[in-house]
């Protein structure tokens, strides 16, 4: 049987649109595209990383309480961040960064981590500046850079020779087997380089960088006087079999002064629709980000910031096991998906953290004669949505990863089991 995935429809933008939009896909982000496709075909959506697990009662109750309160909680709050939330974030991160954090000068709350990325890039990147990205990368990174007139410079995380051999055999492949060539990183730096971006735990790989890897990036940043954006939105989801503990980049010696740390409550609490993120950095760096932020949203939703403040304080109290329990729950869901994908002939990679499992589908493509976009085929013909890993690569490199797809396991067990049932029905028939 030869099966070809249907092509996507092309969308147009106005002829009067700014020329810088030429770097963006008129179809929108890959997540919007595949979520719409999943809805159209009634597919089980394991593509976009939005959780379907129940939200903890104490979080929902905090939101209801804040929204039910008459008065200033329904009005603009402080532009830099709701006072109660920045105080809670300072208390949460101070011990993790090994220093006291001034809540009023070192934290900005944002419309999710995506606005944090955008506002930070706009604050520091001039036209012609270069920003080093580690490929694969979250698609918001290059978009934000090019909209600022900057240039993304790509260095690649690649599987080691041992990992490549394991992928063709029966051994388990791990996200930690993907490594950065630091000689390649050094070679990528020019007089125009302004910053390095690092995502840890990594999306889409699920890799948690080791202390040695982070310290090497730190040395290179110091040698060349570079800023570092540390996107750490998945920091609370490091799993028990990870090869390394999670280490905050800004906690390394000398790194706080040059690091802009990004975070998000959407991933920590499984409430991505709340869209509350933050920037943590020294005062002069956060002030630079705020100069942009004040003209993007000005301030973010007050009652939800209040609710996050109360929830974060409760979840991080000495008596709470919320973060440990949540990580254990997600690890069990990861294992369910990993084992199910392996059972139908995919070659999944075991992530150390985050929301996602990447699978190599080379063998099933060959056996079934499937050509074209495999994730599109899965959605339209099998009824299960994934995301092509090529969406996390620059265009010249996309063909090299056409055999890799990303599945989200931040779903309730029933949803994952429904997806695996459809995969079994098609690929084991």
TIVO-989301 format. One line per 10 residues: their letters; for each residue x, y, z of N, C-alpha, C. Coordinates in pm, whole numbers. Example, Ala and Ser with C-alpha at 12.3 -4.5 7.8 and 13.67 -1.06 7.14 Angstrom:
AS) 1319,-569,780,1230,-450,780,1320,-330,780; 1285,-225,708,1367,-106,714,1290,3,787
***
This chain:
XXXXXXXXXX) 84,-120,0,0,0,0,87,125,0; 57,218,-87,130,344,-91,37,456,-49; 75,528,50,-12,632,105,62,764,109; 0,867,55,61,1000,54,-21,1094,139; 45,1165,227,-25,1260,312,-71,1378,228; -195,1426,250,-245,1539,172,-169,1667,204; -155,1752,105,-84,1879,125,-174,1978,196; -114,2071,269,-191,2174,338,-226,2287,241; -337,2357,268,-378,2469,185,-293,2591,216; -260,2669,111,-180,2788,128,-269,2906,168
XXXXXXXXXX) -221,2990,257,-291,3111,297,-212,3232,248; -281,3343,226,-217,3464,178,-226,3575,282; -130,3667,274,-136,3787,356,-145,3907,263; -175,4023,318,-193,4144,239,-65,4182,164; -83,4232,44,31,4283,-34,93,4404,34; 20,4468,122,70,4585,193,138,4549,326; 145,4421,358,208,4379,485,356,4417,486; 408,4439,605,550,4474,620,638,4364,563; 747,4401,502,836,4304,437,893,4203,535; 905,4243,661,963,4149,758,873,4028,783
XXXXXXXXXX) 745,4038,746,656,3923,762,687,3812,662; 771,3841,564,808,3739,466,882,3623,530; 935,3643,651,1006,3536,721,910,3443,794; 780,3479,798,682,3400,871,592,3323,775; 539,3212,821,452,3128,740,310,3183,746; 249,3219,631,112,3271,632,11,3174,692; 43,3046,694,-48,2947,753,-54,2959,905; 40,3031,966,44,3043,1111,140,2941,1171; 139,2929,1302,229,2835,1368,188,2692,1339; 282,2603,1351,253,2462,1329,150,2411,1429
XXXXXXXXXX) 147,2470,1548,54,2425,1652,-89,2464,1616; -107,2585,1567,-241,2626,1524,-287,2541,1405; -195,2516,1313,-229,2439,1193,-275,2298,1228; -200,2230,1315,-232,2090,1343,-347,2075,1442; -367,2173,1529,-483,2168,1616,-611,2184,1534; -608,2275,1437,-724,2292,1348,-748,2165,1267; -640,2102,1222,-653,1979,1144,-711,1866,1231; -667,1860,1356,-718,1758,1448,-867,1775,1471; -912,1900,1487,-1054,1927,1506,-1132,1887,1381; -1079,1922,1266,-1145,1892,1139,-1167,1742,1119
XXXXXXXXXX) -1070,1662,1162,-1076,1517,1137,-1113,1436,1261; -1148,1503,1368,-1186,1431,1489,-1073,1346,1545; -951,1395,1533,-833,1319,1577,-807,1341,1726; -745,1242,1788,-697,1257,1925,-572,1344,1919; -575,1459,1984,-469,1557,1967,-356,1537,2068; -252,1471,2025,-128,1461,2103,-21,1552,2041; -66,1652,1965,26,1744,1900,62,1860,1990; -33,1950,2011,-6,2068,2092,4,2033,2239; 96,2100,2308,122,2068,2448,31,2139,2545; -99,2117,2532,-192,2168,2633,-241,2049,2716
XXXXXXXXXX) -227,2056,2848,-269,1944,2932,-420,1925,2934; -461,1801,2950,-604,1770,2969,-628,1707,3106; -529,1709,3192,-546,1655,3326,-624,1755,3411; -695,1707,3513,-769,1799,3600,-675,1898,3669; -720,2021,3680,-643,2123,3752,-666,2104,3901; -559,2115,3979,-569,2095,4124,-672,2190,4184; -748,2140,4281,-855,2219,4342,-805,2351,4399; -687,2350,4462,-642,2473,4527,-613,2582,4425; -579,2543,4302,-554,2641,4196,-687,2698,4146; -783,2611,4119,-915,2656,4073,-982,2745,4178
XXXXXXXXXX) -972,2705,4304,-1035,2783,4411,-971,2921,4424; -840,2928,4403,-771,3058,4410,-820,3150,4299; -846,3093,4180,-896,3173,4069,-1039,3223,4097; -1122,3133,4148,-1260,3171,4179,-1262,3280,4286; -1179,3265,4386,-1172,3363,4494,-1130,3500,4441; -1026,3501,4355,-978,3628,4302,-1081,3694,4212; -1146,3613,4127,-1245,3669,4034,-1372,3712,4104; -1397,3657,4223,-1519,3688,4298,-1501,3807,4392; -1381,3858,4398,-1351,3969,4489,-1381,4102,4421; -1465,4183,4482,-1492,4315,4427,-1376,4410,4458
XXXXXXXXXX) -1354,4505,4368,-1249,4602,4395,-1139,4601,4292; -1017,4632,4336,-906,4659,4245,-853,4535,4174; -891,4415,4217,-845,4295,4146,-907,4285,4006; -1003,4368,3976,-1063,4370,3843,-1009,4484,3757; -906,4552,3806,-850,4666,3735,-703,4639,3698; -646,4734,3622,-503,4721,3592,-425,4704,3722; -326,4618,3716,-232,4610,3828,-100,4674,3785; -3,4665,3868,131,4720,3839,185,4661,3709; 234,4745,3619,279,4700,3487,390,4597,3496; 482,4615,3587,594,4522,3599,553,4387,3656
XXXXXXXXXX) 437,4382,3719,390,4257,3779,309,4284,3903; 203,4209,3921,117,4223,4039,203,4204,4165; 195,4297,4259,284,4290,4376,285,4155,4447; 168,4098,4467,163,3970,4539,232,3859,4460; 221,3861,4327,283,3756,4246,435,3772,4241; 485,3892,4219,631,3906,4212,695,3873,4346; 625,3899,4456,676,3860,4587,680,3708,4600; 575,3641,4552,573,3495,4557,683,3435,4468; 703,3493,4350,809,3444,4261,947,3466,4321; 968,3580,4385,1097,3606,4450,1123,3504,4560
XXXXXXXXXX) 1020,3471,4638,1037,3372,4744,1063,3233,4687; 999,3201,4575,1015,3069,4512,1154,3054,4450; 1199,3157,4380,1324,3144,4304,1450,3183,4380; 1436,3260,4487,1555,3298,4562,1642,3179,4600; 1586,3078,4668,1667,2961,4704,1718,2884,4582; 1641,2881,4474,1681,2807,4354,1794,2876,4279; 1804,3007,4296,1911,3082,4231,2025,3115,4328; 2005,3080,4454,2111,3102,4553,2137,3248,4584; 2031,3329,4578,2048,3472,4605,1911,3532,4638; 1913,3648,4701,1788,3720,4726,1746,3789,4597
XXXXXXXXXX) 1618,3778,4562,1564,3840,4442,1477,3958,4485; 1503,4076,4430,1421,4192,4460,1294,4183,4375; 1179,4163,4437,1057,4143,4358,1016,4264,4276; 1057,4382,4318,1013,4504,4250,1106,4548,4138; 1227,4498,4133,1322,4542,4030,1380,4430,3945; 1360,4303,3986,1425,4193,3915,1326,4094,3853; 1198,4126,3854,1096,4037,3797,996,4118,3715; 963,4069,3596,855,4123,3514,760,4008,3484; 631,4026,3506,535,3923,3465,486,3954,3324; 463,3849,3245,435,3863,3103,317,3777,3060
XXXXXXXXXX) 272,3799,2936,163,3717,2881,223,3584,2836; 242,3497,2932,307,3369,2906,454,3387,2875; 523,3274,2857,665,3281,2823,686,3334,2682; 585,3319,2595,602,3366,2457,618,3517,2452; 540,3590,2530,561,3735,2535,694,3767,2602; 734,3688,2699,864,3710,2762,976,3698,2658; 965,3598,2571,1063,3580,2463,1061,3702,2371; 942,3738,2326,929,3848,2230,981,3980,2288; 936,4014,2407,975,4142,2467,1124,4145,2497; 1180,4032,2539,1324,4027,2567,1405,4046,2440
XXXXXXXXXX) 1365,3977,2333,1437,3992,2206,1426,4136,2156; 1307,4194,2162,1290,4332,2117,1375,4428,2200; 1394,4396,2327,1468,4484,2416,1618,4483,2388; 1671,4373,2337,1817,4361,2328,1873,4342,2187; 1790,4308,2091,1841,4276,1957,1818,4393,1863; 1928,4447,1811,1923,4551,1708,1926,4487,1570; 1881,4559,1466,1896,4507,1330,2040,4468,1302; 2059,4347,1253,2193,4297,1222,2256,4216,1334; 2203,4227,1456,2257,4147,1566,2228,3998,1541; 2317,3914,1592,2301,3770,1576,2270,3706,1711
XXXXXXXXXX) 2179,3609,1706,2139,3534,1825,2158,3386,1796; 2231,3318,1882,2259,3176,1860,2147,3092,1918; 2091,3006,1832,1985,2913,1871,2035,2770,1861; 1994,2689,1956,2028,2547,1954,1913,2471,1889; 1941,2410,1777,1841,2338,1698,1833,2192,1739; 1709,2138,1758,1578,2197,1734,1542,2304,1836; 1454,2397,1795,1420,2510,1881,1271,2538,1873; 1219,2600,1978,1080,2645,1982,1063,2751,1873; 954,2743,1796,942,2827,1677,928,2975,1706; 896,3011,1829,886,3152,1866,1023,3221,1865
XXXXXXXXXX) 1129,3145,1885,1263,3206,1892,1302,3276,1762; 1310,3204,1650,1354,3272,1527,1255,3379,1482; 1125,3357,1506,1026,3457,1466,1050,3589,1540; 1073,3581,1670,1096,3702,1749,1225,3772,1705; 1326,3694,1674,1454,3751,1632,1442,3823,1499; 1380,3759,1401,1369,3821,1269,1276,3942,1271; 1171,3940,1353,1084,4057,1365,1157,4176,1426; 1262,4150,1503,1344,4257,1559,1454,4302,1462; 1464,4234,1346,1569,4267,1250,1699,4194,1276; 1696,4099,1370,1815,4022,1400,1829,3901,1310
XXXXXXXXXX) 1937,3827,1333,1965,3709,1252,1983,3587,1342; 1897,3486,1328,1920,3361,1402,2041,3288,1344; 2130,3246,1430,2246,3165,1389,2230,3028,1454; 2229,2925,1372,2189,2793,1418,2309,2704,1449; 2309,2643,1567,2397,2531,1599,2306,2415,1638; 2349,2294,1611,2258,2181,1625,2294,2086,1737; 2191,2046,1811,2202,1930,1898,2186,1807,1810; 2275,1710,1825,2270,1591,1740,2286,1466,1826; 2223,1356,1783,2243,1230,1856,2386,1183,1842; 2440,1128,1949,2575,1071,1944,2574,948,1854
XXXXXXXXXX) 2692,901,1818,2703,782,1735,2637,662,1803; 2655,653,1935,2593,543,2009,2441,552,2004; 2388,676,2013,2244,694,2006,2190,659,1869; 2265,697,1765,2223,665,1629,2219,514,1607; 2317,444,1665,2320,298,1654,2202,237,1730; 2171,293,1846,2059,242,1925,1927,262,1851; 1916,373,1778,1793,402,1705,1764,297,1599; 1868,233,1548,1849,131,1445,1837,-9,1504; 1848,-19,1636,1838,-149,1701,1729,-150,1805; 1750,-231,1908,1646,-247,2011,1676,-170,2138
XXXXXXXXXX) 1793,-108,2148,1829,-36,2269,1745,91,2284; 1724,134,2408,1647,254,2434,1728,377,2396; 1664,469,2324,1726,597,2288,1679,700,2389; 1771,784,2437,1739,884,2538,1762,1024,2483; 1687,1120,2532,1706,1259,2492,1844,1310,2532; 1897,1257,2640,2030,1300,2686,2141,1258,2591; 2109,1169,2496,2208,1126,2398,2229,1230,2289; 2148,1333,2287,2166,1442,2191,2260,1544,2254; 2365,1577,2182,2471,1663,2237,2497,1783,2147; 2548,1888,2207,2590,2006,2134,2741,2000,2110
XXXXXXXXXX) 2781,2028,1988,2923,2037,1954,2970,2177,1993; 3047,2186,2100,3086,2318,2149,3187,2387,2058; 3258,2309,1979,3344,2371,1878,3259,2442,1774; 3145,2382,1740,3052,2445,1646,2993,2571,1706; 2963,2567,1835,2911,2686,1903,3013,2799,1900; 3137,2768,1932,3241,2872,1931,3258,2930,1791; 3254,2845,1691,3273,2889,1553,3159,2980,1508; 3041,2962,1566,2924,3040,1526,2928,3183,1579; 3013,3210,1675,3017,3342,1737,3099,3438,1650; 3041,3556,1627,3107,3661,1549,3100,3791,1629
XXXXXXXXXX) 3162,3898,1581,3149,4027,1650,3005,4078,1657; 2915,4023,1575,2775,4066,1576,2689,3986,1674; 2746,3883,1735,2667,3798,1825,2629,3875,1951; 2500,3875,1983,2451,3946,2102,2419,3850,2216; 2364,3733,2184,2321,3643,2291,2310,3500,2243; 2301,3411,2342,2275,3269,2321,2142,3236,2389; 2060,3154,2324,1937,3106,2387,1951,2958,2420; 1915,2922,2541,1918,2782,2583,1784,2745,2646; 1731,2633,2605,1601,2585,2654,1624,2456,2734; 1592,2462,2863,1622,2350,2952,1517,2341,3062
XXXXXXXXXX) 1449,2225,3075,1446,2109,2987,1402,2147,2846; 1453,2073,2751,1444,2114,2611,1314,2069,2545; 1255,2161,2470,1141,2131,2383,1190,2141,2239; 1182,2034,2160,1099,1915,2179,1170,1793,2234; 1302,1798,2257,1377,1676,2288,1345,1617,2425; 1318,1703,2523,1306,1654,2660,1441,1636,2726; 1546,1688,2664,1681,1678,2720,1697,1771,2839; 1761,1724,2945,1804,1809,3056,1956,1820,3048; 2004,1943,3033,2147,1964,3016,2221,1933,3146; 2336,1870,3133,2418,1837,3250,2490,1963,3300
XXXXXXXXXX) 2540,1955,3421,2617,2067,3476,2737,2099,3387; 2804,1996,3340,2921,2018,3254,2882,2093,3126; 2770,2054,3065,2725,2123,2943,2690,2268,2972; 2618,2292,3081,2580,2429,3115,2703,2514,3148; 2797,2457,3219,2918,2533,3253,3000,2567,3130; 2998,2480,3030,3069,2511,2906,3003,2627,2833; 2870,2627,2826,2798,2740,2767,2829,2868,2845; 2834,2856,2977,2863,2972,3062,3001,3029,3033; 3100,2943,3019,3236,2989,2989,3241,3062,2856; 3173,3006,2757,3174,3069,2624,3104,3204,2628
XXXXXXXXXX) 2991,3213,2699,2920,3340,2711,3005,3444,2781; 3079,3403,2882,3165,3496,2955,3282,3541,2868; 3344,3448,2798,3459,3482,2713,3423,3587,2607; 3300,3579,2556,3259,3668,2448,3162,3777,2495; 3142,3788,2626,3055,3889,2686,2915,3887,2623; 2854,3769,2622,2723,3751,2562,2615,3743,2669; 2496,3790,2635,2380,3764,2718,2332,3622,2693; 2259,3567,2789,2200,3434,2775,2053,3442,2812; 1967,3396,2721,1826,3378,2756,1808,3232,2793; 1768,3208,2918,1746,3072,2968,1596,3048,2978
XXXXXXXXXX) 1542,2977,2881,1399,2942,2878,1383,2812,2957; 1326,2824,3077,1319,2711,3170,1175,2679,3210; 1083,2689,3114,941,2675,3147,905,2535,3197; 985,2433,3162,954,2295,3204,1034,2253,3328; 1086,2348,3402,1180,2318,3510,1124,2229,3619; 994,2230,3643,937,2148,3750,907,2006,3704; 934,1977,3577,902,1845,3522,1029,1772,3480; 1113,1743,3578,1233,1661,3559,1204,1524,3620; 1232,1418,3545,1187,1285,3585,1293,1206,3659; 1248,1102,3730,1334,1030,3824,1450,959,3756
XXXXXXXXXX) 1435,926,3627,1542,856,3557,1628,949,3471; 1614,1080,3492,1695,1176,3418,1843,1154,3447; 1926,1172,3347,2071,1154,3366,2130,1268,3447; 2056,1377,3459,2106,1492,3534,1992,1557,3610; 2023,1614,3724,1926,1699,3791,1909,1826,3709; 1795,1895,3727,1777,2022,3661,1854,2129,3736; 1930,2208,3662,2011,2316,3721,1974,2447,3651; 1936,2546,3727,1904,2676,3668,2032,2742,3618; 2029,2787,3494,2150,2843,3434,2202,2963,3514; 2111,3049,3558,2152,3171,3629,2210,3142,3767
XXXXXXXXXX) 2197,3017,3815,2254,2981,3945,2403,2949,3935; 2455,2933,3813,2597,2904,3795,2679,3028,3832; 2800,3009,3882,2883,3123,3923,2898,3228,3812; 2866,3352,3845,2885,3462,3752,2780,3475,3644; 2681,3387,3643,2585,3387,3532,2461,3472,3557; 2426,3497,3682,2305,3575,3706,2315,3712,3638; 2432,3770,3636,2451,3906,3585,2426,3917,3435; 2438,3805,3361,2422,3812,3216,2306,3726,3165; 2223,3675,3256,2116,3582,3217,1978,3642,3237; 1893,3625,3136,1751,3657,3147,1678,3524,3155
XXXXXXXXXX) 1623,3492,3271,1554,3365,3294,1406,3380,3265; 1352,3287,3187,1210,3290,3152,1139,3171,3216; 1018,3195,3264,938,3088,3324,792,3106,3291; 711,3006,3329,568,3009,3297,491,2923,3396; 381,2976,3444,297,2896,3532,215,2797,3452; 199,2822,3322,122,2731,3238,174,2589,3241; 307,2574,3239,368,2441,3243,374,2388,3386; 405,2473,3482,421,2427,3621,289,2378,3680; 177,2443,3644,47,2408,3700,-46,2343,3598; -1,2326,3474,-87,2267,3373,-205,2354,3337
XXXXXXXXXX) -182,2487,3332,-290,2583,3304,-243,2678,3193; -216,2622,3076,-158,2700,2968,-249,2814,2922; -379,2801,2942,-472,2906,2902,-465,3031,2988; -402,3024,3103,-390,3143,3188,-288,3241,3131; -192,3192,3054,-93,3276,2987,-24,3374,3084; 40,3319,3184,117,3401,3278,260,3348,3283; 352,3432,3240,494,3398,3245,570,3507,3317; 704,3497,3313,785,3597,3381,927,3600,3328; 991,3711,3357,1132,3734,3330,1198,3762,3464; 1312,3697,3489,1390,3724,3610,1532,3757,3567
XXXXXXXXXX) 1584,3870,3613,1719,3913,3573,1760,4030,3662; 1887,4070,3655,1929,4189,3730,1848,4312,3689; 1841,4414,3774,1752,4529,3751,1768,4596,3615; 1892,4616,3569,1908,4687,3443,1860,4605,3324; 1863,4473,3337,1812,4387,3230,1660,4383,3232; 1601,4366,3350,1455,4362,3356,1395,4497,3316; 1463,4606,3352,1411,4738,3314,1408,4752,3162; 1509,4697,3096,1513,4701,2950,1395,4624,2891; 1367,4506,2947,1254,4426,2900,1123,4500,2926; 1112,4563,3042,988,4632,3076,959,4749,2982
XXXXXXXXXX) 1062,4816,2932,1040,4927,2839,963,4880,2716; 985,4754,2674,907,4697,2564,772,4648,2616; 776,4573,2724,654,4512,2780,543,4614,2803; 578,4733,2849,476,4834,2880,396,4876,2757; 454,4854,2636,384,4891,2514,331,4768,2437; 341,4651,2498,283,4532,2437,151,4502,2511; 155,4444,2634,26,4431,2704,5,4539,2811; 109,4614,2845,116,4705,2959,114,4626,3089; 5,4557,3115,-5,4473,3234,-83,4348,3195; -70,4244,3274,-144,4121,3244,-253,4101,3349
XXXXXXXXXX) -340,4004,3322,-465,3990,3395,-445,3985,3547; -509,4079,3614,-487,4096,3758,-540,3979,3843; -666,3937,3826,-714,3830,3915,-638,3700,3900; -593,3668,3779,-518,3544,3762,-377,3556,3820; -318,3674,3815,-189,3692,3884,-206,3673,4035; -315,3724,4088,-345,3705,4230,-359,3557,4261; -431,3485,4174,-453,3341,4196,-323,3262,4185; -239,3298,4091,-111,3230,4077,-25,3253,4200; -26,3375,4252,52,3406,4372,11,3317,4488; -120,3306,4510,-169,3222,4620,-136,3075,4595
XXXXXXXXXX) -154,3030,4471,-132,2889,4439,16,2853,4449; 103,2939,4399,246,2912,4404,296,2907,4548; 246,2996,4630,284,2996,4771,241,2865,4838; 121,2819,4807,72,2695,4866,149,2574,4811; 172,2570,4681,238,2455,4619,383,2440,4663; 446,2551,4697,588,2546,4735,610,2549,4886; 503,2536,4962,518,2534,5108,588,2405,5150; 655,2404,5264,728,2283,5309,640,2159,5320; 512,2176,5348,424,2061,5366,365,2009,5235; 385,2084,5126,323,2047,4999,410,1949,4920
XXXXXXXXXX) 346,1854,4855,416,1761,4766,369,1780,4622; 308,1897,4594,244,1918,4464,340,1896,4348; 456,1958,4350,546,1949,4235,602,1807,4218; 634,1742,4328,683,1604,4320,574,1511,4270; 452,1530,4320,340,1445,4276,309,1466,4129; 314,1590,4084,284,1621,3944,390,1560,3853; 516,1573,3890,623,1514,3808,607,1363,3799; 571,1299,3910,552,1153,3910,434,1115,3821; 327,1194,3825,210,1166,3741,247,1177,3592; 318,1280,3558,358,1298,3419,456,1190,3375
XXXXXXXXXX) 544,1148,3464,638,1042,3430,565,912,3396; 460,882,3471,380,762,3442,311,773,3307; 262,891,3274,199,913,3144,302,905,3032; 420,956,3057,529,943,2961,556,797,2930; 565,716,3035,595,573,3017,483,503,2940; 359,540,2970,245,482,2898,256,510,2749; 283,635,2714,293,672,2573,416,609,2509; 529,616,2577,652,558,2523,633,410,2489; 581,334,2582,564,190,2561,462,162,2450; 356,244,2444,256,225,2341,310,254,2202
XXXXXXXXXX) 391,357,2188,451,389,2059,548,280,2015; 626,230,2109,719,122,2077,646,-3,2031; 529,-28,2090,453,-150,2060,399,-152,1918; 381,-33,1856,327,-30,1720,435,-12,1614; 562,-20,1657,672,-16,1561,741,117,1546; 697,217,1624,770,343,1625,895,325,1712; 991,415,1698,1112,412,1781,1115,539,1865; 1050,536,1984,1044,657,2066,1175,685,2139; 1191,810,2178,1308,852,2254,1262,890,2394; 1331,840,2495,1291,862,2633,1335,1000,2681
XXXXXXXXXX) 1240,1091,2713,1278,1225,2758,1308,1229,2907; 1399,1317,2946,1433,1335,3087,1342,1435,3156; 1272,1516,3077,1184,1616,3135,1087,1669,3031; 997,1757,3074,905,1821,2983,779,1743,2953; 716,1773,2839,584,1724,2800,585,1623,2687; 700,1598,2621,695,1539,2488,784,1416,2471; 738,1327,2382,817,1213,2335,836,1228,2185; 959,1221,2140,988,1219,1996,1000,1074,1952; 943,1044,1837,950,908,1784,1006,910,1642; 1092,812,1615,1144,787,1481,1045,693,1411
XXXXXXXXXX) 990,738,1299,888,660,1229,941,604,1097; 1072,597,1083,1133,551,958,1081,414,916; 1077,322,1012,1042,185,979,897,172,933; 805,235,1005,664,224,966,637,298,836; 707,406,811,692,475,682,731,383,567; 843,315,587,893,225,483,798,107,463; 756,47,574,669,-71,566,534,-39,503; 483,81,530,349,118,484,351,202,356; 469,237,310,478,317,189,420,457,206; 438,513,326,382,645,356,481,752,312
XXXXXXXXXX) 436,844,230,521,954,186,460,1086,230; 537,1193,219,487,1325,257,494,1346,407; 412,1436,455,411,1477,595,346,1367,680; 426,1299,761,375,1186,839,274,1231,945; 297,1346,1006,204,1395,1108,69,1428,1047; 68,1483,928,-57,1511,860,-130,1380,826; -52,1282,780,-111,1150,751,-171,1088,876; -99,1094,987,-151,1038,1112,-285,1102,1149; -293,1232,1129,-415,1304,1166,-531,1268,1076; -508,1271,945,-619,1252,851,-659,1106,833
XXXXXXXXXX) -563,1014,841,-592,874,811,-600,783,934; -526,818,1039,-522,734,1159,-605,794,1272; -619,925,1271,-698,991,1375,-620,1022,1501; -489,1040,1485,-403,1079,1598,-312,1192,1550; -306,1300,1624,-226,1415,1582,-95,1422,1656; 13,1436,1580,145,1465,1633,193,1595,1567; 313,1636,1599,374,1754,1536,502,1710,1467; 524,1749,1341,651,1714,1276,767,1786,1342; 871,1713,1375,988,1775,1439,1055,1873,1345; 1033,1859,1217,1090,1953,1120,1047,2097,1148
XXXXXXXXXX) 933,2116,1216,885,2250,1249,978,2321,1347; 1065,2246,1412,1159,2302,1509,1299,2320,1449; 1306,2312,1316,1434,2323,1245,1428,2434,1141; 1545,2488,1107,1554,2583,998,1525,2511,867; 1475,2582,768,1431,2520,644,1538,2431,579; 1665,2473,574,1765,2387,508,1782,2251,574; 1744,2241,701,1767,2116,776,1640,2033,796; 1527,2081,749,1401,2013,780,1391,1874,720; 1443,1857,599,1433,1726,535,1510,1619,613; 1613,1659,685,1697,1563,756,1626,1501,876
XXXXXXXXXX) 1513,1562,919,1440,1509,1035,1296,1476,999; 1271,1450,870,1135,1416,826,1085,1286,888; 1178,1207,944,1141,1078,1006,1107,1091,1154; 1108,1214,1208,1083,1234,1350,955,1310,1372; 873,1264,1467,750,1333,1505,744,1346,1656; 671,1449,1703,661,1476,1847,519,1450,1896; 510,1374,2006,382,1348,2071,383,1410,2211; 270,1466,2252,258,1522,2387,194,1420,2480; 251,1403,2599,192,1313,2699,134,1388,2818; 119,1521,2803,56,1600,2911,-96,1588,2901
XXXXXXXXXX) -141,1465,2885,-282,1435,2864,-329,1335,2970; -459,1331,2992,-511,1232,3085,-494,1092,3025; -493,994,3110,-468,855,3067,-568,810,2961; -694,849,2975,-796,808,2880,-764,859,2740; -714,982,2729,-681,1040,2599,-564,966,2536; -461,939,2614,-344,867,2560,-384,726,2518; -464,661,2599,-507,525,2564,-593,525,2437; -676,627,2417,-757,636,2295,-667,652,2173; -562,733,2187,-467,751,2076,-395,620,2046; -351,551,2149,-278,425,2128,-369,319,2068
XXXXXXXXX) -495,321,2104,-590,226,2045,-601,248,1894; -606,372,1852,-614,403,1709,-485,364,1637; -373,390,1700,-244,352,1641,-233,200,1627; -275,130,1729,-273,-17,1725,-363,-70,1613; -479,-13,1603,-576,-59,1502,-521,-43,1362; -449,67,1338,-398,91,1202,-267,18,1176; -171,30,1267,-36,-20,1237,-15,-166,1272; -105,-225,1351,-90,-366,1383,-196,-454,1315; -274,-389,1228,-379,-463,1157,-315,-559,1055
***
